[in-house]
């Protein structure tokens, strides 16, 4: 019997009015009957209702994942068969691409261009790990004669995966794909603001042939569901993407049961433009670096440092183009920037801008909430450029998570590096220069997990993504991720003809 026949699942429309929890291969309502309402940030209109997981539901999900891991067949599948299922997941996602993109746009308020790129990467994540797992193996090691040592890679176990609201399906794919590729079982808690495509992804996993209990989806509050998962003794690993303060809290709570932890946290990424840079390319890349996804990205290049010799020219062009960024219908391909996720985040963004103004900074573009025609009830903020800042200001040191960039001058390479590293964070960074030697020197001295040289993009499947310092630890989206979901078992044997008697008794 084929994998598809074994796990045939009735396909349900991607876009619908109600979404269930997924526990042990079944779509279920909350044990309490409670629901979460999700709204379109662009319009403020209700998109759907979602079953809200309780502690009881979460306990059932953990029990299902534990049973699937301890006594199920998934981790026992030959690697090639698991790879086949991952490719099937990708194929189903690709066949439903337009539906997934539309749902992601409705749930997040991001532009269709952004959603298309992110859903594409989510698909490619499963394809990447389907290939990567085939080559993920142990080693044979050099040991003294008459001994033999080899290692095996074994799945770490049951994994709790807590994902953010800014890239719902892509972040879910980043976590689910490597975990199930190596044979783990997962319980995914998507953000309450944007759970829809993650739920659909869980359904697709089941449709593709992932056995019941291996992928469980439990939308709910972080304080209830998230904390319960982090503290649960039957959960072996936690992977979290989100803010640094919450990451610290998770790390502390996970330490009580010595869980493995992967944290991808906040950022305040520097963007360095040297005097010899291609100014037009640097302007366009820097606009993308901060205003893509409405600035709601952990690696958004929100600190822009420009060499003093080209500062005026660069900033003039940058501000001119920032003012031309079009806000409006996210499904219109002519729209450049989408909405902010909700009113709370909108207020947070504006409070940072107002604090900068009070500290004496100058707003060169944007700086206020805006209401595009036809979208007056949504959450929108203008692309904002702030100058005349210093490194003591909150707007320079703290993550804003919105379309706000601060711009400053530097005089030489040494100062650029010093300013770039003057932060608690260390996730992304960018360098614009035609001098290859300089690019290498600077990249080697920047304290960040990602360095982009003359490039606006931060990651593709296969490129490690993660941070230094308070931006977290562990790498996702790459071969290294497979090691984060496995244990290395060392097996040492003796094959000599004479018995060993170390004590000589």
BADREN-402659 format. One record per residue (C-alpha): residue number from 1; residue in one letter; chain; x, y negated, z negated. Coordinates in pm, whole numbers. Example, Ala and Ser with C-alpha at 12.3 -4.5 7.8 and 13.67 -1.06 7.14 Angstrom:
BEGIN
REC  resi  resn  chain    east   north      up
REC     1     a      A    1230     450    -780
REC     2     s      A    1367     106    -714
This chain:
BEGIN
REC  resi  resn  chain    east   north      up
REC     1     x      A       0       0       0
REC     2     x      A     140    -342      92
REC     3     x      A     210    -620    -154
REC     4     x      A     -67    -828       3
REC     5     x      A    -317    -541     -29
REC     6     x      A    -224    -481    -391
REC     7     x      A    -291    -840    -493
REC     8     x      A    -551    -960    -245
REC     9     x      A    -696   -1284    -381
REC    10     x      A    -996   -1474    -253
REC    11     x      A    -871   -1802    -107
REC    12     x      A   -1043   -2108    -249
REC    13     x      A   -1041   -2455     -98
REC    14     x      A    -742   -2660    -211
REC    15     x      A    -958   -2966    -279
REC    16     x      A   -1253   -2902    -510
REC    17     x      A   -1436   -3047    -806
REC    18     x      A   -1312   -2809   -1075
REC    19     x      A    -981   -2630   -1139
REC    20     x      A    -935   -2337   -1377
REC    21     x      A    -648   -2225   -1594
REC    22     x      A    -452   -1931   -1454
REC    23     x      A    -383   -1667   -1718
REC    24     x      A    -284   -1309   -1643
REC    25     x      A    -387   -1342   -1281
REC    26     x      A    -735   -1470   -1361
REC    27     x      A    -896   -1811   -1319
REC    28     x      A   -1048   -1897   -1655
REC    29     x      A   -1208   -2189   -1831
REC    30     x      A   -1078   -2330   -2156
REC    31     x      A   -1170   -2135   -2468
REC    32     x      A   -1301   -2463   -2610
REC    33     x      A   -1485   -2568   -2296
REC    34     x      A   -1283   -2890   -2286
REC    35     x      A   -1172   -3043   -1958
REC    36     x      A    -925   -3299   -1830
REC    37     x      A   -1045   -3558   -1580
REC    38     x      A    -797   -3660   -1313
REC    39     x      A    -825   -3991   -1130
REC    40     x      A    -689   -4128    -805
REC    41     x      A    -444   -4399    -913
REC    42     x      A    -498   -4585    -587
REC    43     x      A    -871   -4629    -641
REC    44     x      A    -942   -4540   -1002
REC    45     x      A   -1200   -4286    -882
REC    46     x      A   -1248   -3939   -1029
REC    47     x      A   -1077   -3667    -826
REC    48     x      A   -1163   -3353   -1024
REC    49     x      A   -1204   -3192   -1362
REC    50     x      A    -957   -2937   -1494
REC    51     x      A    -989   -2681   -1769
REC    52     x      A    -790   -2804   -2069
REC    53     x      A    -586   -2531   -2234
REC    54     x      A    -605   -2488   -2610
REC    55     x      A    -358   -2314   -2841
REC    56     x      A    -572   -2001   -2807
REC    57     x      A    -546   -2017   -2428
REC    58     x      A    -173   -2080   -2450
REC    59     x      A    -129   -1779   -2678
REC    60     x      A    -307   -1564   -2419
REC    61     x      A     -77   -1699   -2149
REC    62     x      A     233   -1619   -2356
REC    63     x      A     101   -1270   -2429
REC    64     x      A      33   -1214   -2058
REC    65     x      A     378   -1336   -1960
REC    66     x      A     539   -1123   -2231
REC    67     x      A     354    -811   -2123
REC    68     x      A     432    -875   -1757
REC    69     x      A     800    -914   -1838
REC    70     x      A     841    -633   -2089
REC    71     x      A     623    -370   -1926
REC    72     x      A     540    -499   -1580
REC    73     x      A     689    -421   -1241
REC    74     x      A     801    -764   -1116
REC    75     x      A    1152    -763   -1263
REC    76     x      A    1192    -402   -1144
REC    77     x      A    1117    -490    -783
REC    78     x      A    1418    -461    -554
REC    79     x      A    1566    -804    -491
REC    80     x      A    1463    -787    -127
REC    81     x      A    1102    -731    -221
REC    82     x      A    1093   -1031    -456
REC    83     x      A    1253   -1236    -178
REC    84     x      A     978   -1118      57
REC    85     x      A     712   -1243    -185
REC    86     x      A     884   -1581    -222
REC    87     x      A     889   -1618     155
REC    88     x      A     519   -1528     159
REC    89     x      A     450   -1806     -93
REC    90     x      A     630   -2050     136
REC    91     x      A     437   -1925     439
REC    92     x      A     100   -1975     268
REC    93     x      A     204   -2323     154
REC    94     x      A     309   -2408     506
REC    95     x      A     -22   -2285     648
REC    96     x      A    -208   -2512     404
REC    97     x      A      36   -2801     432
REC    98     x      A    -210   -3077     527
REC    99     x      A    -450   -2979     248
REC   100     x      A    -173   -2979     -10
REC   101     x      A     -45   -3316     108
REC   102     x      A    -390   -3473      87
REC   103     x      A    -450   -3335    -262
REC   104     x      A    -110   -3460    -381
REC   105     x      A    -188   -3807    -246
REC   106     x      A    -529   -3815    -416
REC   107     x      A    -391   -3694    -747
REC   108     x      A     -86   -3922    -762
REC   109     x      A    -161   -4229    -546
REC   110     x      A     168   -4186    -359
REC   111     x      A     198   -4246      15
REC   112     x      A     135   -3972     266
REC   113     x      A     497   -4001     384
REC   114     x      A     622   -3934      30
REC   115     x      A     382   -3644     -23
REC   116     x      A     476   -3485     308
REC   117     x      A     844   -3493     218
REC   118     x      A     785   -3352    -128
REC   119     x      A     552   -3070     -21
REC   120     x      A     803   -2981     251
REC   121     x      A    1078   -2956      -7
REC   122     x      A     859   -2745    -235
REC   123     x      A     810   -2500      53
REC   124     x      A    1181   -2498     129
REC   125     x      A    1259   -2431    -239
REC   126     x      A    1089   -2093    -221
REC   127     x      A    1264   -2015     107
REC   128     x      A    1598   -2118     -40
REC   129     x      A    1566   -1898    -349
REC   130     x      A    1437   -1608    -140
REC   131     x      A    1777   -1617      31
REC   132     x      A    1985   -1714    -272
REC   133     x      A    1863   -1429    -492
REC   134     x      A    1994   -1170    -247
REC   135     x      A    2349   -1284    -313
REC   136     x      A    2309   -1341    -688
REC   137     x      A    2496   -1058    -853
REC   138     x      A    2747    -967   -1118
REC   139     x      A    3120    -912   -1083
REC   140     x      A    3385    -645   -1130
REC   141     x      A    3660    -779   -1356
REC   142     x      A    4030    -705   -1404
REC   143     x      A    4089    -507   -1724
REC   144     x      A    4369    -275   -1846
REC   145     x      A    4415      56   -1667
REC   146     x      A    4170     338   -1749
REC   147     x      A    3903      82   -1836
REC   148     x      A    3634     -50   -1607
REC   149     x      A    3434    -368   -1660
REC   150     x      A    3148    -507   -1457
REC   151     x      A    2870    -755   -1521
REC   152     x      A    2503    -754   -1435
REC   153     x      A    2259   -1044   -1410
REC   154     x      A    1937    -984   -1600
REC   155     x      A    1634   -1217   -1621
REC   156     x      A    1626   -1418   -1941
REC   157     x      A    1260   -1333   -2011
REC   158     x      A     952   -1548   -2066
REC   159     x      A    1002   -1911   -1964
REC   160     x      A     797   -2215   -2060
REC   161     x      A     819   -2480   -1790
REC   162     x      A     695   -2832   -1858
REC   163     x      A     669   -3055   -1552
REC   164     x      A     617   -3432   -1504
REC   165     x      A     349   -3631   -1325
REC   166     x      A     565   -3807   -1067
REC   167     x      A     642   -3509    -838
REC   168     x      A     383   -3247    -938
REC   169     x      A     415   -2972    -678
REC   170     x      A     783   -3029    -606
REC   171     x      A     882   -3012    -972
REC   172     x      A     670   -2701   -1019
REC   173     x      A     846   -2538    -724
REC   174     x      A    1189   -2639    -860
REC   175     x      A    1110   -2442   -1176
REC   176     x      A     888   -2154   -1069
REC   177     x      A    1093   -2044    -765
REC   178     x      A    1428   -1966    -934
REC   179     x      A    1262   -1820   -1243
REC   180     x      A    1048   -1566   -1061
REC   181     x      A    1323   -1502    -805
REC   182     x      A    1538   -1345   -1078
REC   183     x      A    1245   -1159   -1237
REC   184     x      A    1131   -1387   -1519
REC   185     x      A     770   -1456   -1615
REC   186     x      A     659   -1817   -1658
REC   187     x      A     401   -2032   -1831
REC   188     x      A     381   -2370   -1661
REC   189     x      A     235   -2673   -1835
REC   190     x      A     183   -2942   -1572
REC   191     x      A     135   -3305   -1668
REC   192     x      A    -226   -3383   -1763
REC   193     x      A    -233   -3675   -1520
REC   194     x      A    -147   -3466   -1212
REC   195     x      A    -212   -3092   -1259
REC   196     x      A    -400   -3011    -938
REC   197     x      A    -134   -2897    -691
REC   198     x      A      48   -2701    -961
REC   199     x      A    -270   -2502   -1025
REC   200     x      A    -307   -2441    -653
REC   201     x      A      57   -2326    -639
REC   202     x      A     -18   -2073    -912
REC   203     x      A    -308   -1943    -704
REC   204     x      A     -84   -1919    -398
REC   205     x      A     175   -1720    -595
REC   206     x      A     -91   -1467    -682
REC   207     x      A    -220   -1456    -325
REC   208     x      A     133   -1390    -201
REC   209     x      A     175   -1085    -421
REC   210     x      A     317   -1206    -753
REC   211     x      A     171    -965   -1012
REC   212     x      A     -71   -1080   -1280
REC   213     x      A      93   -1243   -1581
REC   214     x      A     412   -1345   -1403
REC   215     x      A     292   -1699   -1322
REC   216     x      A      51   -1863   -1568
REC   217     x      A     -67   -2225   -1544
REC   218     x      A    -199   -2400   -1857
REC   219     x      A    -274   -2772   -1819
REC   220     x      A    -314   -2941   -2155
REC   221     x      A    -169   -3196   -2391
REC   222     x      A     201   -3203   -2462
REC   223     x      A     137   -3238   -2834
REC   224     x      A     -69   -2919   -2839
REC   225     x      A      23   -2690   -2550
REC   226     x      A     379   -2817   -2495
REC   227     x      A     478   -2803   -2860
REC   228     x      A     318   -2461   -2902
REC   229     x      A     520   -2320   -2613
REC   230     x      A     845   -2476   -2732
REC   231     x      A     806   -2328   -3080
REC   232     x      A     669   -1990   -2978
REC   233     x      A     897   -1700   -3081
REC   234     x      A     798   -1496   -2774
REC   235     x      A     920   -1766   -2534
REC   236     x      A    1285   -1717   -2441
REC   237     x      A    1358   -2036   -2248
REC   238     x      A    1221   -2387   -2201
REC   239     x      A    1275   -2597   -1890
REC   240     x      A    1158   -2957   -1916
REC   241     x      A    1158   -3255   -1684
REC   242     x      A    1053   -3585   -1836
REC   243     x      A    1163   -3864   -2066
REC   244     x      A    1476   -3855   -2279
REC   245     x      A    1295   -3905   -2614
REC   246     x      A    1066   -3608   -2547
REC   247     x      A    1363   -3405   -2424
REC   248     x      A    1542   -3465   -2754
REC   249     x      A    1233   -3355   -2945
REC   250     x      A    1205   -3037   -2737
REC   251     x      A    1572   -2958   -2791
REC   252     x      A    1534   -2994   -3167
REC   253     x      A    1224   -2774   -3183
REC   254     x      A    1367   -2511   -2949
REC   255     x      A    1673   -2483   -3172
REC   256     x      A    1461   -2323   -3442
REC   257     x      A    1434   -2008   -3231
REC   258     x      A    1758   -2062   -3035
REC   259     x      A    1579   -2081   -2703
REC   260     x      A    1776   -2149   -2388
REC   261     x      A    1695   -2503   -2278
REC   262     x      A    1726   -2692   -1951
REC   263     x      A    1656   -3065   -1965
REC   264     x      A    1625   -3302   -1668
REC   265     x      A    1560   -3638   -1831
REC   266     x      A    1563   -4010   -1767
REC   267     x      A    1795   -4228   -1568
REC   268     x      A    1907   -4582   -1501
REC   269     x      A    2103   -4516   -1186
REC   270     x      A    2357   -4764   -1044
REC   271     x      A    2378   -4858    -677
REC   272     x      A    2716   -5007    -575
REC   273     x      A    2747   -5209    -254
REC   274     x      A    3107   -5297    -161
REC   275     x      A    3213   -5584      61
REC   276     x      A    3297   -5359     356
REC   277     x      A    2962   -5177     354
REC   278     x      A    2729   -5173     652
REC   279     x      A    2500   -5435     499
REC   280     x      A    2187   -5349     695
REC   281     x      A    2221   -4977     617
REC   282     x      A    2289   -5057     251
REC   283     x      A    1983   -5284     234
REC   284     x      A    1756   -5020     384
REC   285     x      A    1898   -4741     172
REC   286     x      A    1878   -4950    -144
REC   287     x      A    1515   -5039     -76
REC   288     x      A    1435   -4671     -47
REC   289     x      A    1640   -4593    -359
REC   290     x      A    1420   -4803    -584
REC   291     x      A    1082   -4839    -412
REC   292     x      A    1036   -4480    -293
REC   293     x      A     759   -4313    -493
REC   294     x      A     682   -4660    -633
REC   295     x      A    1000   -4645    -837
REC   296     x      A     856   -4358   -1040
REC   297     x      A    1164   -4140   -1003
REC   298     x      A    1414   -4035   -1267
REC   299     x      A    1706   -4102   -1030
REC   300     x      A    1568   -4433    -894
REC   301     x      A    1859   -4663    -824
REC   302     x      A    1729   -4943   -1046
REC   303     x      A    2061   -5124   -1112
REC   304     x      A    2195   -5283    -795
REC   305     x      A    2555   -5412    -804
REC   306     x      A    2676   -5611    -504
REC   307     x      A    3029   -5737    -437
REC   308     x      A    3047   -6112    -487
REC   309     x      A    3171   -6175    -131
REC   310     x      A    2851   -6042      26
REC   311     x      A    2609   -6099    -261
REC   312     x      A    2414   -6388    -111
REC   313     x      A    2380   -6227     232
REC   314     x      A    2283   -5890      92
REC   315     x      A    2034   -6020    -162
REC   316     x      A    1876   -6250      96
REC   317     x      A    1811   -5959     331
REC   318     x      A    1706   -5729      48
REC   319     x      A    1449   -5972     -92
REC   320     x      A    1315   -6054     255
REC   321     x      A    1248   -5688     326
REC   322     x      A    1113   -5619     -24
REC   323     x      A     847   -5883      38
REC   324     x      A     744   -5703     358
REC   325     x      A     675   -5370     188
REC   326     x      A     313   -5282     254
REC   327     x      A      87   -5159     -24
REC   328     x      A    -257   -5012      39
REC   329     x      A    -423   -4697     168
REC   330     x      A    -184   -4412      69
REC   331     x      A    -317   -4198     355
REC   332     x      A    -231   -4466     610
REC   333     x      A     107   -4387     767
REC   334     x      A     179   -4760     783
REC   335     x      A     175   -4793     404
REC   336     x      A     523   -4817     251
REC   337     x      A     453   -4789    -123
REC   338     x      A     179   -4625    -322
REC   339     x      A      11   -4687    -655
REC   340     x      A     134   -4666   -1014
REC   341     x      A      13   -4356   -1196
REC   342     x      A    -218   -4525   -1451
REC   343     x      A    -290   -4841   -1646
REC   344     x      A     -55   -4749   -1928
REC   345     x      A     242   -4718   -1694
REC   346     x      A     140   -5038   -1518
REC   347     x      A     142   -5223   -1852
REC   348     x      A     483   -5075   -1938
REC   349     x      A     632   -5194   -1610
REC   350     x      A     494   -5543   -1653
REC   351     x      A     616   -5566   -2013
REC   352     x      A     973   -5504   -1892
REC   353     x      A     942   -5773   -1627
REC   354     x      A     802   -6022   -1878
REC   355     x      A    1080   -5943   -2124
REC   356     x      A    1337   -6016   -1852
REC   357     x      A    1173   -6350   -1776
REC   358     x      A    1172   -6439   -2145
REC   359     x      A    1543   -6352   -2160
REC   360     x      A    1616   -6599   -1880
REC   361     x      A    1621   -6372   -1576
REC   362     x      A    1489   -6484   -1238
REC   363     x      A    1228   -6293   -1040
REC   364     x      A    1323   -6313    -672
REC   365     x      A    1032   -6103    -545
REC   366     x      A     718   -5950    -693
REC   367     x      A     684   -5951   -1067
REC   368     x      A     313   -5895   -1109
REC   369     x      A      21   -5659   -1070
REC   370     x      A    -146   -5674    -730
REC   371     x      A    -484   -5566    -588
REC   372     x      A    -465   -5454    -224
REC   373     x      A    -784   -5508     -30
REC   374     x      A   -1018   -5213     -77
REC   375     x      A    -815   -5081    -370
REC   376     x      A    -899   -5338    -635
REC   377     x      A    -973   -5075    -902
REC   378     x      A    -643   -4895    -862
REC   379     x      A    -308   -4948   -1034
REC   380     x      A     -62   -5142    -821
REC   381     x      A     254   -5341    -887
REC   382     x      A     453   -5549    -644
REC   383     x      A     805   -5445    -540
REC   384     x      A    1007   -5651    -785
REC   385     x      A    1362   -5786    -764
REC   386     x      A    1519   -5952   -1070
REC   387     x      A    1845   -6150   -1075
REC   388     x      A    2044   -6352   -1331
REC   389     x      A    2049   -6064   -1577
REC   390     x      A    2313   -5941   -1819
REC   391     x      A    2385   -5595   -1953
REC   392     x      A    2231   -5660   -2292
REC   393     x      A    1881   -5701   -2150
REC   394     x      A    1623   -5424   -2190
REC   395     x      A    1545   -5444   -1821
REC   396     x      A    1906   -5344   -1747
REC   397     x      A    1954   -5074   -2012
REC   398     x      A    1618   -4899   -2039
REC   399     x      A    1434   -4683   -1787
REC   400     x      A    1134   -4869   -1648
REC   401     x      A     993   -4601   -1416
REC   402     x      A     845   -4846   -1170
REC   403     x      A     927   -5057    -862
REC   404     x      A    1166   -5291   -1043
REC   405     x      A    1533   -5342    -959
REC   406     x      A    1788   -5569   -1124
REC   407     x      A    2068   -5711    -908
REC   408     x      A    2412   -5826   -1026
REC   409     x      A    2751   -5922    -882
REC   410     x      A    3086   -5750    -929
REC   411     x      A    3431   -5872    -831
REC   412     x      A    3634   -5555    -779
REC   413     x      A    3628   -5175    -788
REC   414     x      A    3729   -5154   -1153
REC   415     x      A    3444   -5379   -1265
REC   416     x      A    3193   -5192   -1047
REC   417     x      A    3284   -4863   -1215
REC   418     x      A    3270   -5018   -1561
REC   419     x      A    2924   -5164   -1499
REC   420     x      A    2796   -4843   -1341
REC   421     x      A    2899   -4640   -1647
REC   422     x      A    2768   -4892   -1900
REC   423     x      A    2453   -4693   -1974
REC   424     x      A    2331   -4408   -2192
REC   425     x      A    2216   -4226   -1880
REC   426     x      A    2402   -4037   -1610
REC   427     x      A    2169   -3892   -1351
REC   428     x      A    2204   -4055   -1008
REC   429     x      A    2433   -4313    -848
REC   430     x      A    2497   -4455    -503
REC   431     x      A    2798   -4602    -325
REC   432     x      A    2797   -4804      -2
REC   433     x      A    3136   -4853     165
REC   434     x      A    3313   -4774     492
REC   435     x      A    3633   -4694     302
REC   436     x      A    3642   -4316     249
REC   437     x      A    3925   -4333      -3
REC   438     x      A    3737   -4586    -212
REC   439     x      A    3421   -4379    -196
REC   440     x      A    3610   -4078    -330
REC   441     x      A    3787   -4276    -605
REC   442     x      A    3465   -4434    -726
REC   443     x      A    3260   -4115    -703
REC   444     x      A    3520   -3935    -915
REC   445     x      A    3492   -4197   -1189
REC   446     x      A    3116   -4243   -1206
REC   447     x      A    2959   -4056   -1497
REC   448     x      A    2660   -3910   -1318
REC   449     x      A    2548   -3572   -1194
REC   450     x      A    2457   -3702    -848
REC   451     x      A    2656   -3941    -627
REC   452     x      A    2513   -4058    -295
REC   453     x      A    2765   -4207     -52
REC   454     x      A    2615   -4415     231
REC   455     x      A    2302   -4207     185
REC   456     x      A    1958   -4288      37
REC   457     x      A    1864   -3926     -42
REC   458     x      A    1948   -3754    -369
REC   459     x      A    1868   -3387    -312
REC   460     x      A    1792   -3107     -71
REC   461     x      A    1736   -2739    -156
REC   462     x      A    2084   -2607    -234
REC   463     x      A    2222   -2932    -380
REC   464     x      A    2255   -2928    -761
REC   465     x      A    2029   -3181    -934
REC   466     x      A    2088   -3280   -1297
REC   467     x      A    2257   -3529   -1521
REC   468     x      A    2535   -3629   -1756
REC   469     x      A    2497   -3791   -2099
REC   470     x      A    2135   -3856   -2204
REC   471     x      A    2002   -3760   -1863
REC   472     x      A    2008   -3399   -1978
REC   473     x      A    2193   -3082   -1883
REC   474     x      A    2154   -2787   -1652
REC   475     x      A    2118   -2802   -1274
REC   476     x      A    1808   -2740   -1069
REC   477     x      A    1745   -2692    -696
REC   478     x      A    2064   -2490    -644
REC   479     x      A    2243   -2158    -685
REC   480     x      A    2341   -2269   -1036
REC   481     x      A    1971   -2262   -1133
REC   482     x      A    1966   -1883   -1102
REC   483     x      A    2227   -1859   -1378
REC   484     x      A    2002   -2068   -1604
REC   485     x      A    1731   -1804   -1577
REC   486     x      A    1957   -1502   -1627
REC   487     x      A    2171   -1341   -1893
REC   488     x      A    2512   -1201   -1803
REC   489     x      A    2560    -851   -1942
REC   490     x      A    2917    -721   -1964
REC   491     x      A    2957    -344   -1939
REC   492     x      A    3294    -196   -2040
REC   493     x      A    3372     172   -2001
REC   494     x      A    3670     399   -2053
REC   495     x      A    3753     674   -1805
REC   496     x      A    4088     799   -1939
REC   497     x      A    4154    1171   -1988
REC   498     x      A    4268    1135   -2351
REC   499     x      A    4026    1025   -2628
REC   500     x      A    4092     684   -2782
REC   501     x      A    4179     684   -3156
REC   502     x      A    4252     318   -3238
REC   503     x      A    4270     370   -3616
REC   504     x      A    4492     674   -3589
REC   505     x      A    4298     857   -3856
